[in-house]
Amino acid sequence: MDTVRGLVSVLTPSYNQARWLGENLRSVAAQTYPNIEHLVMDGGSTDGSVSVLEAESGPNVRWLSEPDRGQSDAISKAFSASRGEIIGWLNSDDAYFASDIVERAMDVFDNNPGVGLVYGHAALVNAEGTLLHVLWTPTFAQAAVRAYNFISQPTVFVRRSVIGRPSFTDPDFDFAMDRELWLYLARRTEFRRINRIMAIDRHQLQRKSVARLDLAAHDRELIKSRYRIPAITWNPFLVRWVKIVVRFTGLSKVREAAGGSDVLSLQPTSVRDVVFRQTAQLRRWMPSGDL
């Protein structure tokens, strides 16, 4: 399928996420950037997702509901059907934080032809839409992305021309397909961070990082062997300190997060409450005697 210049294709894999799917659809439909197609591949949901798609899909949404082989398969199907020059990946329980997110990402691509991937910060929210804390991300460095998966997937946009393989994500991965994609693309193109909150990342009991930790070990070993990741980067003490630094630095974006969104119905919260949640786990993470 020929690529359409200036078109942004947002890929959404979905399965039994009716509770949040409508917010996902509305956050894309509300974007100020005028040239977007939204492709939703539903894995044959039985929870009312199809009714949500029928009721809330606008003219720029294409969707299909049928059994698939999981998230990677759904993403691959959406990518194959897409036509955009720029690809966004927004899982069905996630959403864009503001109405100008796609427009800001396109500004970076238009002004920087060598940039192949754009990303930003995210706001972690719970199932009810309460803001938990900011997922702050640093400016890009090759060594950092090899050591720690600091890029929040729903904030990412990728230039199609840098992908260089038939599938957007590698079908060998069922858990860490996002991290594999960053590692793969880091060898091929320049990354650029936008210093603002671009999406919400929803923490809920059905997400794989909670419900499918059995898949994590397989993907971790595959990434280690394929990308020759040094063993020290998996050291739990190093990972803990990285988390502490990232969580502390996220305080710089707390006011922005607490200010709310112009497209999402998040629960009202105060800067003070977000600061408390941003730092709540630090005492547990710190080694004994450090706090």
C-alpha positions as CSV (number, residue, x, y, z in Angstrom):
1,M,0.0,0.0,0.0
2,D,1.4,3.4,-1.0
3,T,2.3,5.8,1.9
4,V,0.3,9.0,2.1
5,R,2.6,11.9,2.9
6,G,1.6,13.9,6.0
7,L,-0.9,11.2,7.1
8,V,-0.5,9.9,10.6
9,S,-1.7,6.3,11.3
10,V,-2.5,5.5,14.9
11,L,-2.5,1.8,15.6
12,T,-4.6,0.4,18.4
13,P,-4.6,-3.3,19.3
14,S,-7.5,-4.1,21.6
15,Y,-9.1,-7.1,23.4
16,N,-11.8,-6.8,26.1
17,Q,-11.0,-3.2,26.9
18,A,-14.5,-1.6,26.4
19,R,-14.2,0.3,29.6
20,W,-11.4,2.5,28.3
21,L,-11.7,2.1,24.5
22,G,-14.1,5.1,24.1
23,E,-11.6,7.4,25.8
24,N,-8.9,6.1,23.5
25,L,-11.1,6.8,20.4
26,R,-12.1,10.3,21.6
27,S,-8.5,11.3,22.4
28,V,-7.5,10.6,18.8
29,A,-10.6,12.1,17.3
30,A,-10.0,15.3,19.2
31,Q,-6.5,15.9,17.7
32,T,-6.0,19.3,16.1
33,Y,-3.8,17.7,13.4
34,P,-6.2,17.2,10.4
35,N,-4.8,14.2,8.6
36,I,-5.1,11.1,10.9
37,E,-6.3,7.6,10.3
38,H,-7.0,5.4,13.4
39,L,-6.8,1.7,12.9
40,V,-8.3,-0.5,15.7
41,M,-7.7,-4.2,15.6
42,D,-9.9,-6.0,18.1
43,G,-9.2,-9.6,18.9
44,G,-12.9,-10.7,19.0
45,S,-13.8,-9.0,22.3
46,T,-16.9,-10.2,24.2
47,D,-17.2,-7.3,26.6
48,G,-19.0,-4.8,24.5
49,S,-16.0,-3.4,22.7
50,V,-17.7,-3.8,19.3
51,S,-20.6,-1.7,20.5
52,V,-18.2,1.0,21.6
53,L,-16.5,0.9,18.2
54,E,-19.9,1.0,16.4
55,A,-21.1,4.0,18.5
56,E,-17.9,6.1,18.7
57,S,-15.9,5.4,15.5
58,G,-15.8,8.5,13.3
59,P,-15.1,8.7,9.6
60,N,-11.3,8.4,10.1
61,V,-11.5,5.2,12.0
62,R,-11.1,1.8,10.5
63,W,-11.7,-1.2,12.7
64,L,-12.0,-5.0,12.6
65,S,-13.0,-7.4,15.3
66,E,-12.0,-11.0,14.8
67,P,-9.8,-13.6,16.7
68,D,-6.1,-13.0,16.5
69,R,-2.9,-14.4,17.9
70,G,-2.4,-11.7,20.5
71,Q,-1.2,-8.1,20.7
72,S,1.8,-8.4,18.3
73,D,-0.5,-10.0,15.7
74,A,-3.1,-7.2,16.1
75,I,-0.4,-4.5,15.8
76,S,1.0,-6.2,12.7
77,K,-2.5,-6.3,11.1
78,A,-3.1,-2.6,11.8
79,F,0.3,-1.7,10.5
80,S,-0.2,-3.7,7.3
81,A,-3.5,-1.9,6.7
82,S,-2.1,1.6,7.5
83,R,-1.0,4.2,4.9
84,G,0.5,6.9,7.0
85,E,4.0,8.4,6.7
86,I,4.1,8.6,10.5
87,I,3.0,5.7,12.8
88,G,1.6,6.1,16.4
89,W,0.9,3.2,18.7
90,L,-1.8,3.7,21.3
91,N,-3.1,0.6,23.2
92,S,-6.8,0.6,23.8
93,D,-6.6,1.4,27.5
94,D,-4.2,4.4,26.8
95,A,-5.0,7.8,25.3
96,Y,-3.4,11.0,24.2
97,F,-3.1,13.6,26.9
98,A,-4.0,16.7,25.0
99,S,-5.6,17.7,21.7
100,D,-2.3,18.9,20.1
101,I,-0.1,15.9,20.7
102,V,0.0,14.7,17.1
103,E,0.5,18.2,15.8
104,R,3.5,18.7,18.1
105,A,5.0,15.4,17.0
106,M,4.6,16.3,13.3
107,D,6.3,19.7,13.9
108,V,9.4,17.8,15.1
109,F,9.3,15.4,12.1
110,D,8.8,18.3,9.6
111,N,11.6,20.4,11.0
112,N,14.1,17.5,11.5
113,P,14.3,15.1,8.5
114,G,16.9,13.0,10.3
115,V,14.6,12.2,13.2
116,G,12.8,8.8,12.9
117,L,11.2,8.5,16.4
118,V,9.6,11.1,18.6
119,Y,8.6,10.4,22.3
120,G,7.7,12.3,25.4
121,H,6.6,12.0,29.0
122,A,3.4,10.1,30.1
123,A,1.0,10.3,33.0
124,L,0.3,7.0,34.8
125,V,-3.3,6.7,35.8
126,N,-5.3,3.9,37.4
127,A,-8.4,2.2,36.1
128,E,-10.7,5.0,37.4
129,G,-8.6,7.8,35.8
130,T,-6.9,9.0,38.9
131,L,-3.4,10.4,38.2
132,L,-0.8,8.3,40.0
133,H,2.5,9.8,38.9
134,V,4.4,11.1,36.0
135,L,6.5,8.7,33.9
136,W,9.3,11.1,33.1
137,T,11.7,10.3,30.3
138,P,15.2,11.6,29.7
139,T,16.6,12.9,26.4
140,F,17.8,10.1,24.2
141,A,21.1,8.2,24.6
142,Q,22.0,4.9,23.1
143,A,23.5,3.6,26.3
144,A,20.4,4.6,28.3
145,V,18.0,2.8,26.0
146,R,20.1,-0.4,26.2
147,A,20.2,-0.2,30.0
148,Y,16.6,0.7,30.8
149,N,13.3,0.9,29.0
150,F,12.6,4.5,29.8
151,I,10.4,5.3,26.7
152,S,6.7,5.2,27.4
153,Q,5.0,3.4,24.4
154,P,1.8,5.5,24.0
155,T,3.9,8.6,23.6
156,V,5.8,7.3,20.6
157,F,5.6,8.2,16.9
158,V,7.8,6.6,14.2
159,R,8.6,7.6,10.7
160,R,7.6,4.7,8.5
161,S,10.6,5.0,6.3
162,V,13.0,4.0,9.1
163,I,11.2,0.8,10.1
164,G,12.8,-1.3,7.4
165,R,11.0,-4.6,8.1
166,P,7.5,-6.0,7.2
167,S,6.1,-5.7,10.7
168,F,6.1,-2.8,13.1
169,T,6.8,-4.9,16.1
170,D,8.6,-8.2,16.1
171,P,6.1,-11.2,16.3
172,D,8.7,-13.2,18.4
173,F,7.8,-10.9,21.3
174,D,4.6,-11.1,23.4
175,F,5.6,-8.9,26.3
176,A,8.6,-6.6,25.5
177,M,7.8,-5.8,21.9
178,D,8.0,-2.1,22.7
179,R,11.5,-2.3,24.1
180,E,12.6,-4.5,21.2
181,L,11.3,-1.8,18.8
182,W,13.3,0.9,20.5
183,L,16.5,-1.2,20.5
184,Y,16.0,-2.1,16.8
185,L,15.3,1.5,15.7
186,A,18.1,3.0,17.8
187,R,20.5,1.3,15.4
188,R,18.7,2.9,12.4
189,T,17.6,6.5,13.2
190,E,17.7,9.5,15.5
191,F,15.3,9.8,18.5
192,R,14.0,13.1,19.8
193,R,12.1,13.8,23.0
194,I,9.3,16.4,23.3
195,N,9.5,17.8,26.8
196,R,5.8,17.6,27.7
197,I,3.3,15.0,28.8
198,M,2.0,13.3,25.6
199,A,-0.2,10.4,26.7
200,I,-1.7,8.5,29.6
201,D,-0.4,5.1,30.4
202,R,-3.1,3.2,32.3
203,H,-2.2,0.9,35.2
204,Q,-5.0,-1.6,35.5
205,L,-5.2,-5.3,36.5
206,Q,-5.6,-6.6,32.9
207,R,-2.4,-5.1,31.5
208,K,0.4,-7.5,30.7
209,S,2.8,-6.0,33.2
210,V,0.4,-7.1,35.9
211,A,-1.4,-10.1,34.5
212,R,1.2,-11.8,32.3
213,L,4.6,-11.7,34.0
214,D,5.1,-15.2,32.8
215,L,5.8,-13.7,29.3
216,A,8.5,-11.3,30.6
217,A,11.3,-13.8,31.3
218,H,11.2,-15.3,27.8
219,D,11.3,-11.8,26.2
220,R,14.0,-10.6,28.5
221,E,16.3,-13.5,27.5
222,L,15.6,-13.0,23.8
223,I,16.4,-9.3,24.1
224,K,19.6,-10.1,26.0
225,S,20.9,-12.5,23.4
226,R,19.7,-10.5,20.3
227,Y,21.0,-7.1,21.3
228,R,23.9,-8.3,23.6
229,I,22.6,-6.3,26.6
230,P,25.2,-6.4,29.4
231,A,24.1,-8.5,32.3
232,I,24.7,-5.6,34.7
233,T,21.8,-3.7,33.2
234,W,19.4,-6.3,34.6
235,N,20.9,-6.0,38.1
236,P,18.0,-5.2,40.5
237,F,20.0,-2.7,42.5
238,L,20.9,-0.7,39.3
239,V,17.3,-0.9,38.1
240,R,16.0,0.3,41.5
241,W,18.3,3.4,41.5
242,V,17.3,4.2,37.9
243,K,13.7,4.1,39.1
244,I,14.5,6.4,42.0
245,V,16.2,9.0,39.8
246,V,13.4,8.9,37.2
247,R,10.7,9.2,39.8
248,F,12.4,12.2,41.5
249,T,13.0,13.9,38.1
250,G,9.3,13.4,37.3
251,L,8.5,16.0,40.0
252,S,9.4,18.6,37.3
253,K,6.3,17.7,35.3
254,V,3.9,17.3,38.3
255,R,2.2,20.7,37.8
256,E,1.6,20.0,34.1
257,A,0.0,16.7,34.9
258,A,-2.1,18.0,37.7
259,G,-3.4,20.7,35.3
260,G,-5.4,18.1,33.6
261,S,-6.2,17.4,30.0
262,D,-8.4,19.0,27.4
263,V,-9.5,15.7,26.0
264,L,-9.6,13.2,28.9
265,S,-12.1,12.9,31.8
266,L,-9.4,12.4,34.5
267,Q,-10.3,12.5,38.1
268,P,-9.5,16.0,39.6
269,T,-6.3,16.1,41.6
270,S,-4.0,18.6,43.2
271,V,-0.3,19.3,42.7
272,R,0.2,18.2,46.4
273,D,-1.5,14.9,45.8
274,V,0.6,14.1,42.7
275,V,3.8,15.1,44.5
276,F,2.8,12.6,47.3
277,R,2.1,9.8,44.8
278,Q,5.3,10.7,42.8
279,T,7.4,10.1,45.9
280,A,5.4,7.5,47.8
281,Q,7.4,4.5,46.9
282,L,10.9,6.0,47.3
283,R,11.2,5.0,51.0
284,R,10.5,1.4,50.0
285,W,13.0,1.5,47.1
286,M,15.8,3.1,49.1
287,P,18.3,0.7,50.8
288,S,18.0,0.6,54.5
289,G,19.5,3.8,56.1
290,D,19.3,5.9,53.0
291,L,16.2,7.7,54.1
